Structures are given as C-alpha cells and as structure tokens.
Amino acid sequence: MSEIKVNMENIETLKQQFSEWAFYLNNCVEVLVFTLALASLGTKSPSTNALISFIFLSTVCFSGSRNKLELLKKLRKKKNKI
C-alpha cells in the first residue's frame, strides 16, 4: 500500500488554490448574482427572469467548480487507490 505524505509544499499549494477559489467565488460570482438580481427586479416578470438567472449562475458555478483545486483532486485519487 502506498501512503500519501502531506508535506509543507502540498499544504502551501493547497492554501494558494483555496485562496484563488475564494477570490473567484467572492468577487466574480457575487457581482454576477447582484447584477442579475437587480436586472430581474426591473422586468415585467421578475420571478421568471430570476429563475433563468439562477439556472445560468448554477452552470457558471458548476463549470468553475470542476476546475478547482487540482492538487486536492490528485491527493483524493491517490487515497481512493489505497
């Protein structure tokens, strides 16, 4: 059985990747959510437009989450092989 060794280099890389992911979520997605929410309120059917916006934002978040934390994914694959 192979062991997964956690060293300081891996930890620092994970910290950096988490910081980048937090930046993405906090800045990009929040601005999109706020803008689309205000735009939906200004229309004749805000609930329909809010639903369309929600579906769009869900796809944006899902596609962004697939690319996050490559090192963490590699470590999980190694763990599952054990």
N, CA, C and O atoms as CSV, one atom per row, in Angstrom:
chain,resi,resn,atom,element,x,y,z
A,1,MET,N,N,0.840,-1.190,0.000
A,1,MET,CA,C,0.000,0.000,0.000
A,1,MET,C,C,0.882,1.249,0.000
A,1,MET,O,O,1.866,1.334,0.734
A,2,SER,N,N,0.517,2.181,-0.813
A,2,SER,CA,C,1.273,3.421,-0.844
A,2,SER,C,C,0.637,4.434,0.106
A,2,SER,O,O,-0.580,4.479,0.282
A,3,GLU,N,N,1.479,5.219,0.694
A,3,GLU,CA,C,0.999,6.239,1.630
A,3,GLU,C,C,0.988,7.594,0.955
A,3,GLU,O,O,1.795,7.876,0.069
A,4,ILE,N,N,0.075,8.410,1.384
A,4,ILE,CA,C,0.044,9.793,0.931
A,4,ILE,C,C,0.724,10.620,2.001
A,4,ILE,O,O,0.279,10.668,3.147
A,5,LYS,N,N,1.790,11.261,1.618
A,5,LYS,CA,C,2.512,12.080,2.580
A,5,LYS,C,C,2.139,13.536,2.364
A,5,LYS,O,O,2.218,14.067,1.257
A,6,VAL,N,N,1.739,14.149,3.438
A,6,VAL,CA,C,1.407,15.564,3.391
A,6,VAL,C,C,2.627,16.323,3.871
A,6,VAL,O,O,3.063,16.183,5.014
A,7,ASN,N,N,3.157,17.118,2.985
A,7,ASN,CA,C,4.308,17.920,3.373
A,7,ASN,C,C,3.950,19.401,3.261
A,7,ASN,O,O,2.863,19.757,2.807
A,8,MET,N,N,4.855,20.233,3.670
A,8,MET,CA,C,4.585,21.676,3.695
A,8,MET,C,C,4.368,22.241,2.296
A,8,MET,O,O,3.615,23.199,2.117
A,9,GLU,N,N,5.023,21.652,1.315
A,9,GLU,CA,C,4.841,22.131,-0.063
A,9,GLU,C,C,3.408,21.896,-0.526
A,9,GLU,O,O,2.794,22.771,-1.136
A,10,ASN,N,N,2.877,20.705,-0.232
A,10,ASN,CA,C,1.487,20.415,-0.599
A,10,ASN,C,C,0.516,21.316,0.146
A,10,ASN,O,O,-0.464,21.793,-0.427
A,11,ILE,N,N,0.782,21.542,1.397
A,11,ILE,CA,C,-0.099,22.391,2.199
A,11,ILE,C,C,-0.094,23.823,1.673
A,11,ILE,O,O,-1.150,24.449,1.580
A,12,GLU,N,N,1.073,24.344,1.331
A,12,GLU,CA,C,1.153,25.710,0.797
A,12,GLU,C,C,0.453,25.813,-0.553
A,12,GLU,O,O,-0.212,26.809,-0.837
A,13,THR,N,N,0.601,24.783,-1.386
A,13,THR,CA,C,-0.075,24.787,-2.678
A,13,THR,C,C,-1.586,24.761,-2.493
A,13,THR,O,O,-2.311,25.474,-3.187
A,14,LEU,N,N,-2.062,23.945,-1.562
A,14,LEU,CA,C,-3.495,23.900,-1.287
A,14,LEU,C,C,-4.015,25.234,-0.754
A,14,LEU,O,O,-5.102,25.675,-1.129
A,15,LYS,N,N,-3.243,25.868,0.113
A,15,LYS,CA,C,-3.650,27.183,0.639
A,15,LYS,C,C,-3.788,28.189,-0.490
A,15,LYS,O,O,-4.739,28.970,-0.524
A,16,GLN,N,N,-2.836,28.167,-1.415
A,16,GLN,CA,C,-2.880,29.092,-2.551
A,16,GLN,C,C,-4.098,28.801,-3.428
A,16,GLN,O,O,-4.786,29.727,-3.858
A,17,GLN,N,N,-4.368,27.521,-3.694
A,17,GLN,CA,C,-5.511,27.170,-4.525
A,17,GLN,C,C,-6.828,27.531,-3.848
A,17,GLN,O,O,-7.757,27.986,-4.515
A,18,PHE,N,N,-6.924,27.338,-2.537
A,18,PHE,CA,C,-8.133,27.752,-1.818
A,18,PHE,C,C,-8.317,29.265,-1.870
A,18,PHE,O,O,-9.439,29.753,-2.003
A,19,SER,N,N,-7.220,30.002,-1.765
A,19,SER,CA,C,-7.307,31.462,-1.847
A,19,SER,C,C,-7.801,31.905,-3.215
A,19,SER,O,O,-8.631,32.808,-3.321
A,20,GLU,N,N,-7.289,31.269,-4.260
A,20,GLU,CA,C,-7.738,31.608,-5.613
A,20,GLU,C,C,-9.205,31.261,-5.802
A,20,GLU,O,O,-9.943,32.019,-6.431
A,21,TRP,N,N,-9.638,30.129,-5.269
A,21,TRP,CA,C,-11.035,29.730,-5.387
A,21,TRP,C,C,-11.937,30.678,-4.605
A,21,TRP,O,O,-13.018,31.027,-5.078
A,22,ALA,N,N,-11.513,31.099,-3.423
A,22,ALA,CA,C,-12.297,32.048,-2.628
A,22,ALA,C,C,-12.411,33.387,-3.353
A,22,ALA,O,O,-13.470,34.014,-3.340
A,23,PHE,N,N,-11.339,33.817,-3.974
A,23,PHE,CA,C,-11.371,35.064,-4.742
A,23,PHE,C,C,-12.378,34.957,-5.880
A,23,PHE,O,O,-13.162,35.876,-6.114
A,24,TYR,N,N,-12.353,33.839,-6.578
A,24,TYR,CA,C,-13.290,33.620,-7.680
A,24,TYR,C,C,-14.728,33.691,-7.186
A,24,TYR,O,O,-15.561,34.390,-7.764
A,25,LEU,N,N,-15.010,32.960,-6.110
A,25,LEU,CA,C,-16.383,32.948,-5.595
A,25,LEU,C,C,-16.820,34.310,-5.090
A,25,LEU,O,O,-17.909,34.780,-5.418
A,26,ASN,N,N,-15.977,34.938,-4.298
A,26,ASN,CA,C,-16.370,36.198,-3.669
A,26,ASN,C,C,-16.532,37.323,-4.667
A,26,ASN,O,O,-17.491,38.090,-4.577
A,27,ASN,N,N,-15.636,37.438,-5.597
A,27,ASN,CA,C,-15.689,38.586,-6.493
A,27,ASN,C,C,-16.518,38.352,-7.740
A,27,ASN,O,O,-17.413,39.140,-8.044
A,28,CYS,N,N,-16.244,37.316,-8.443
A,28,CYS,CA,C,-16.915,37.097,-9.726
A,28,CYS,C,C,-18.375,36.694,-9.562
A,28,CYS,O,O,-19.262,37.303,-10.160
A,29,VAL,N,N,-18.620,35.686,-8.768
A,29,VAL,CA,C,-19.982,35.172,-8.648
A,29,VAL,C,C,-20.881,36.164,-7.914
A,29,VAL,O,O,-22.036,36.338,-8.301
A,30,GLU,N,N,-20.386,36.810,-6.878
A,30,GLU,CA,C,-21.218,37.779,-6.161
A,30,GLU,C,C,-21.633,38.943,-7.039
A,30,GLU,O,O,-22.775,39.398,-6.970
A,31,VAL,N,N,-20.719,39.427,-7.864
A,31,VAL,CA,C,-21.057,40.525,-8.765
A,31,VAL,C,C,-22.117,40.074,-9.765
A,31,VAL,O,O,-23.056,40.818,-10.048
A,32,LEU,N,N,-21.977,38.872,-10.296
A,32,LEU,CA,C,-22.979,38.345,-11.223
A,32,LEU,C,C,-24.340,38.194,-10.557
A,32,LEU,O,O,-25.362,38.571,-11.131
A,33,VAL,N,N,-24.353,37.645,-9.355
A,33,VAL,CA,C,-25.615,37.435,-8.647
A,33,VAL,C,C,-26.308,38.766,-8.380
A,33,VAL,O,O,-27.504,38.905,-8.636
A,34,PHE,N,N,-25.581,39.724,-7.880
A,34,PHE,CA,C,-26.170,41.023,-7.562
A,34,PHE,C,C,-26.700,41.710,-8.817
A,34,PHE,O,O,-27.806,42.250,-8.817
A,35,THR,N,N,-25.913,41.687,-9.873
A,35,THR,CA,C,-26.326,42.343,-11.115
A,35,THR,C,C,-27.570,41.693,-11.708
A,35,THR,O,O,-28.507,42.382,-12.111
A,36,LEU,N,N,-27.576,40.377,-11.759
A,36,LEU,CA,C,-28.732,39.688,-12.330
A,36,LEU,C,C,-29.975,39.825,-11.444
A,36,LEU,O,O,-31.093,39.873,-11.956
A,37,ALA,N,N,-29.791,39.886,-10.136
A,37,ALA,CA,C,-30.942,40.085,-9.244
A,37,ALA,C,C,-31.563,41.456,-9.465
A,37,ALA,O,O,-32.786,41.572,-9.543
A,38,LEU,N,N,-30.747,42.485,-9.564
A,38,LEU,CA,C,-31.289,43.821,-9.826
A,38,LEU,C,C,-31.922,43.913,-11.203
A,38,LEU,O,O,-32.956,44.557,-11.376
A,39,ALA,N,N,-31.304,43.273,-12.174
A,39,ALA,CA,C,-31.872,43.284,-13.525
A,39,ALA,C,C,-33.216,42.560,-13.551
A,39,ALA,O,O,-34.127,42.981,-14.264
A,40,SER,N,N,-33.349,41.493,-12.795
A,40,SER,CA,C,-34.613,40.750,-12.753
A,40,SER,C,C,-35.728,41.577,-12.129
A,40,SER,O,O,-36.879,41.496,-12.558
A,41,LEU,N,N,-35.394,42.366,-11.125
A,41,LEU,CA,C,-36.411,43.187,-10.462
A,41,LEU,C,C,-36.980,44.260,-11.380
A,41,LEU,O,O,-38.120,44.689,-11.203
A,42,GLY,N,N,-36.200,44.692,-12.350
A,42,GLY,CA,C,-36.644,45.752,-13.245
A,42,GLY,C,C,-37.445,45.275,-14.438
A,42,GLY,O,O,-37.723,46.071,-15.335
A,43,THR,N,N,-37.822,44.023,-14.487
A,43,THR,CA,C,-38.563,43.496,-15.631
A,43,THR,C,C,-40.030,43.287,-15.273
A,43,THR,O,O,-40.426,43.432,-14.117
A,44,LYS,N,N,-40.831,42.944,-16.285
A,44,LYS,CA,C,-42.258,42.724,-16.060
A,44,LYS,C,C,-42.538,41.407,-15.339
A,44,LYS,O,O,-43.540,41.286,-14.634
A,45,SER,N,N,-41.660,40.428,-15.513
A,45,SER,CA,C,-41.845,39.140,-14.828
A,45,SER,C,C,-40.556,38.783,-14.085
A,45,SER,O,O,-39.756,37.983,-14.570
A,46,PRO,N,N,-40.361,39.382,-12.905
A,46,PRO,CA,C,-39.100,39.165,-12.190
A,46,PRO,C,C,-38.865,37.725,-11.755
A,46,PRO,O,O,-37.719,37.275,-11.722
A,47,SER,N,N,-39.923,36.993,-11.419
A,47,SER,CA,C,-39.708,35.616,-10.954
A,47,SER,C,C,-39.195,34.724,-12.091
A,47,SER,O,O,-38.326,33.880,-11.872
A,48,THR,N,N,-39.722,34.906,-13.282
A,48,THR,CA,C,-39.254,34.117,-14.427
A,48,THR,C,C,-37.811,34.454,-14.764
A,48,THR,O,O,-36.992,33.565,-14.993
A,49,ASN,N,N,-37.511,35.725,-14.790
A,49,ASN,CA,C,-36.147,36.142,-15.109
A,49,ASN,C,C,-35.168,35.743,-14.007
A,49,ASN,O,O,-34.012,35.431,-14.291
A,50,ALA,N,N,-35.618,35.750,-12.764
A,50,ALA,CA,C,-34.762,35.303,-11.668
A,50,ALA,C,C,-34.467,33.813,-11.804
A,50,ALA,O,O,-33.350,33.377,-11.527
A,51,LEU,N,N,-35.451,33.034,-12.227
A,51,LEU,CA,C,-35.235,31.601,-12.436
A,51,LEU,C,C,-34.226,31.360,-13.556
A,51,LEU,O,O,-33.341,30.515,-13.423
A,52,ILE,N,N,-34.352,32.087,-14.641
A,52,ILE,CA,C,-33.389,31.975,-15.744
A,52,ILE,C,C,-31.995,32.363,-15.265
A,52,ILE,O,O,-31.014,31.703,-15.606
A,53,SER,N,N,-31.904,33.424,-14.481
A,53,SER,CA,C,-30.618,33.855,-13.938
A,53,SER,C,C,-30.030,32.802,-13.014
A,53,SER,O,O,-28.824,32.555,-13.037
A,54,PHE,N,N,-30.875,32.183,-12.203
A,54,PHE,CA,C,-30.420,31.141,-11.283
A,54,PHE,C,C,-29.852,29.947,-12.050
A,54,PHE,O,O,-28.811,29.406,-11.677
A,55,ILE,N,N,-30.524,29.544,-13.104
A,55,ILE,CA,C,-30.035,28.425,-13.916
A,55,ILE,C,C,-28.696,28.786,-14.554
A,55,ILE,O,O,-27.774,27.970,-14.569
A,56,PHE,N,N,-28.588,29.993,-15.075
A,56,PHE,CA,C,-27.332,30.447,-15.671
A,56,PHE,C,C,-26.205,30.458,-14.640
A,56,PHE,O,O,-25.109,29.969,-14.914
A,57,LEU,N,N,-26.466,31.007,-13.468
A,57,LEU,CA,C,-25.436,31.073,-12.432
A,57,LEU,C,C,-25.061,29.686,-11.918
A,57,LEU,O,O,-23.908,29.452,-11.556
A,58,SER,N,N,-26.005,28.783,-11.882
A,58,SER,CA,C,-25.693,27.411,-11.468
A,58,SER,C,C,-24.717,26.761,-12.424
A,58,SER,O,O,-23.799,26.059,-11.998
A,59,THR,N,N,-24.908,26.987,-13.717
A,59,THR,CA,C,-23.973,26.419,-14.694
A,59,THR,C,C,-22.605,27.069,-14.588
A,59,THR,O,O,-21.590,26.394,-14.756
A,60,VAL,N,N,-22.557,28.364,-14.315
A,60,VAL,CA,C,-21.267,29.052,-14.145
A,60,VAL,C,C,-20.531,28.492,-12.933
A,60,VAL,O,O,-19.336,28.207,-13.013
A,61,CYS,N,N,-21.227,28.334,-11.821
A,61,CYS,CA,C,-20.599,27.805,-10.607
A,61,CYS,C,C,-20.170,26.358,-10.789
A,61,CYS,O,O,-19.104,25.962,-10.318
A,62,PHE,N,N,-20.990,25.567,-11.467
A,62,PHE,CA,C,-20.645,24.164,-11.690
A,62,PHE,C,C,-19.413,24.040,-12.568
A,62,PHE,O,O,-18.523,23.239,-12.283
A,63,SER,N,N,-19.357,24.828,-13.635
A,63,SER,CA,C,-18.192,24.743,-14.518
A,63,SER,C,C,-16.938,25.246,-13.820
A,63,SER,O,O,-15.847,24.735,-14.071
A,64,GLY,N,N,-17.073,26.225,-12.961
A,64,GLY,CA,C,-15.922,26.711,-12.204
A,64,GLY,C,C,-15.457,25.734,-11.153
A,64,GLY,O,O,-14.262,25.634,-10.875
A,65,SER,N,N,-16.398,25.007,-10.563
A,65,SER,CA,C,-16.020,24.063,-9.511
A,65,SER,C,C,-15.308,22.839,-10.064
A,65,SER,O,O,-14.570,22.175,-9.336
A,66,ARG,N,N,-15.512,22.532,-11.320
A,66,ARG,CA,C,-14.850,21.371,-11.917
A,66,ARG,C,C,-13.353,21.611,-12.079
A,66,ARG,O,O,-12.580,20.655,-12.141
A,67,ASN,N,N,-12.940,22.859,-12.146
A,67,ASN,CA,C,-11.537,23.169,-12.378
A,67,ASN,C,C,-10.773,23.536,-11.113
A,67,ASN,O,O,-9.597,23.892,-11.189
A,68,LYS,N,N,-11.410,23.457,-9.969
A,68,LYS,CA,C,-10.761,23.922,-8.749
A,68,LYS,C,C,-9.853,22.863,-8.132
A,68,LYS,O,O,-10.087,21.663,-8.274
A,69,LEU,N,N,-8.869,23.306,-7.480
A,69,LEU,CA,C,-8.031,22.512,-6.593
A,69,LEU,C,C,-7.519,21.206,-7.217
A,69,LEU,O,O,-7.886,20.110,-6.793
A,70,GLU,N,N,-6.685,21.352,-8.208
A,70,GLU,CA,C,-6.142,20.186,-8.914
A,70,GLU,C,C,-5.321,19.289,-7.985
A,70,GLU,O,O,-5.412,18.065,-8.074
A,71,LEU,N,N,-4.532,19.877,-7.104
A,71,LEU,CA,C,-3.723,19.075,-6.188
A,71,LEU,C,C,-4.608,18.251,-5.256
A,71,LEU,O,O,-4.311,17.090,-4.977
A,72,LEU,N,N,-5.681,18.848,-4.784
A,72,LEU,CA,C,-6.599,18.133,-3.902
A,72,LEU,C,C,-7.239,16.945,-4.621
A,72,LEU,O,O,-7.423,15.881,-4.030
A,73,LYS,N,N,-7.572,17.128,-5.885
A,73,LYS,CA,C,-8.135,16.026,-6.663
A,73,LYS,C,C,-7.124,14.892,-6.799
A,73,LYS,O,O,-7.482,13.721,-6.674
A,74,LYS,N,N,-5.869,15.233,-7.052
A,74,LYS,CA,C,-4.840,14.216,-7.189
A,74,LYS,C,C,-4.640,13.446,-5.881
A,74,LYS,O,O,-4.487,12.224,-5.892
A,75,LEU,N,N,-4.643,14.161,-4.762
A,75,LEU,CA,C,-4.498,13.503,-3.475
A,75,LEU,C,C,-5.680,12.581,-3.180
A,75,LEU,O,O,-5.498,11.497,-2.626
A,76,ARG,N,N,-6.882,13.003,-3.543
A,76,ARG,CA,C,-8.054,12.162,-3.326
A,76,ARG,C,C,-7.989,10.897,-4.174
A,76,ARG,O,O,-8.360,9.819,-3.708
A,77,LYS,N,N,-7.520,11.019,-5.417
A,77,LYS,CA,C,-7.385,9.836,-6.270
A,77,LYS,C,C,-6.393,8.853,-5.681
A,77,LYS,O,O,-6.624,7.644,-5.697
A,78,LYS,N,N,-5.273,9.375,-5.152
A,78,LYS,CA,C,-4.291,8.501,-4.529
A,78,LYS,C,C,-4.900,7.816,-3.303
A,78,LYS,O,O,-4.658,6.632,-3.068
A,79,LYS,N,N,-5.674,8.548,-2.536
A,79,LYS,CA,C,-6.286,7.981,-1.336
A,79,LYS,C,C,-7.260,6.867,-1.697
A,79,LYS,O,O,-7.322,5.845,-1.014
A,80,ASN,N,N,-8.014,7.063,-2.763
A,80,ASN,CA,C,-9.005,6.063,-3.173
A,80,ASN,C,C,-8.356,4.797,-3.717
A,80,ASN,O,O,-8.971,3.731,-3.686
A,81,LYS,N,N,-7.140,4.891,-4.210
A,81,LYS,CA,C,-6.443,3.724,-4.730
A,81,LYS,C,C,-5.944,2.817,-3.617
A,81,LYS,O,O,-5.688,1.634,-3.841
A,82,ILE,N,N,-5.807,3.370,-2.422
A,82,ILE,CA,C,-5.265,2.587,-1.302
A,82,ILE,C,C,-6.256,1.538,-0.855
A,82,ILE,O,O,-5.978,0.782,0.076
